[in-house]
Amino acid sequence: MALAMHKSSLRGCTAAARAPVARRSSVLPPRQRACRPVRAIEIDWTDPDTQIAVAGCVLGLVAGLGAPIWYINRAEKDEERLEELRALNRATFNQTGEYMSEVRPWPLESECTRPGQQG
């Protein structure tokens, strides 16, 4: 069993507290009616179910905390890069009087000259 309680953890309970509700006497003082909290719980770490549960908890914490932190970091970096690009665009406008155009890896069809055409 992955989770077990020691028999000694029930020693602090009185007979009245362990008895069914119908047999309990309300004459006992409150400290004798209730059981002490369980202090000894054994966890069998060699049990595969326990290992899977612990691994799931750890992965859940890493993913649950790591993903938002990573996305926030990326958003801040993107904002910095965007600000740098805007500053470069303003500097280009001050020097040339034109804003930077969209950068394309290939020219538009209207910008291409075909063989036999003058461009």
ABEGO torsion letter per residue (X at the ends): XABBBBAAAAAABBAAAABBAAABBAABBAAAABBBBBABBBBBAABAAAAAAAAAAAAAAAAAAAAAAAAAAAAAAAAAAAAAAAAAAAAAAAAAGBBBBBBBABBBAAABBBBGBBX
